[in-house]
Amino acid sequence: MSQYFDNDPSLNHQIKTLELSLSGTNLVLLSDKGVFSNREIDEGSVVLLKTVLKSEVSGHILDVGCGYGTLGLYLAKRYSDTKVTLFDVNERAVTLTTENILKNNITNAHVYVANNYQALPKHSFDLIVINPPIRAGKDVYYPLLSAAKDYLTDGGKLMFVIRKSHGAKSAAKYVGEHYSRVEQLTKDAGFYVYVAFK
């Protein structure tokens, strides 16, 4: 069975239209079989966005493992003076994000097929957001969390969300070994949101 981090072009399509409305910013998002949380907006992503809204957001933003674009496109629409980069290893997810950029008339976001930071044309971000691909395993998503440090500007921050039952505290401990400071910002509906500073 295909996972959302696999590329499976033979997978049948089942396009769904999802809506995200948060703090006066509205998104219409197309999803499809074979991508993360294809039936509904992921609750962890919403918890992360609510937390990001409480902080200052500016400059260049990166959405790692973007799926069909929930995090990055919301932030691009909400903060139109930012520049948002998104990437995902899943080609179907990137195609959907491209369609969702057009569907929401977003002009400050670009999405790429990539499995790591080195593949991106830009290598310096003020904010990196990650809803990690838990099912891919720690060998995949732990390096995404630790390597983000090398792509942050001075003063930049990484914000990520993990369900408590999926090892949020151990992930935060791991991140703390690579950053100068890690703080828990939110505990909501079983999800923990952390911020890490370079």
Secondary structure as GFF3:
##gff-version 3
##sequence-region A 1 198
A	DSSP	beta_strand	16	22	.	.	.	ID=ss1
A	DSSP	beta_strand	25	31	.	.	.	ID=ss2
A	DSSP	alpha_helix	43	52	.	.	.	ID=ss3
A	DSSP	beta_strand	60	64	.	.	.	ID=ss4
A	DSSP	alpha_helix	70	78	.	.	.	ID=ss5
A	DSSP	beta_strand	83	88	.	.	.	ID=ss6
A	DSSP	alpha_helix	91	103	.	.	.	ID=ss7
A	DSSP	beta_strand	109	113	.	.	.	ID=ss8
A	DSSP	three_ten_helix	117	119	.	.	.	ID=ss9
A	DSSP	beta_strand	125	130	.	.	.	ID=ss10
A	DSSP	three_ten_helix	134	136	.	.	.	ID=ss11
A	DSSP	alpha_helix	138	147	.	.	.	ID=ss12
A	DSSP	three_ten_helix	148	151	.	.	.	ID=ss13
A	DSSP	beta_strand	152	163	.	.	.	ID=ss14
A	DSSP	three_ten_helix	164	166	.	.	.	ID=ss15
A	DSSP	alpha_helix	168	176	.	.	.	ID=ss16
A	DSSP	beta_strand	181	188	.	.	.	ID=ss17
A	DSSP	beta_strand	191	197	.	.	.	ID=ss18
###
